[in-house]
Amino acid sequence: MARVGRMKLGSQGLDVSAQGLGCMGMSAYYGPPNPEPDMISLIHYVIDSGVTFLDTSDIYGPFTNEILLGKTCNSFCDVGVDPIYESVKLKCTQALKDGVREKVELATKFGIDVVDCKWDFRGDPQYVRAACEASLKRLGMQG
């Protein structure tokens, strides 16, 4: 199996896989959600291939995609908010259960608040804090 290379991401030099896995389609938007065991197997496969940068969002599902990825995480190392992309960067060490991979980087996004079936784009400090705290909880992280 070919291995995926590594690269530095952003100005702070976060080391990630050169290819990432966008997880949106696992839980939403491209038909019904896929079976959870199949998606967990897929995550394990890509990790074994060297893809360690996984992307999700609170809007996927909504919320169910972060919950799916959270089921694989079991220890928290670092969290930061990227001011350019307004995404929360979560870095887990020994993140996958069953020892599948020693290091995984998770990126999640926020900013769309759905109320009464209407999308509201938000970035106010109160919403940002609440969104980050909720994402951390769904991802199984400690804040």
Disulfide bonds with the S-S distance in Angstrom:
none
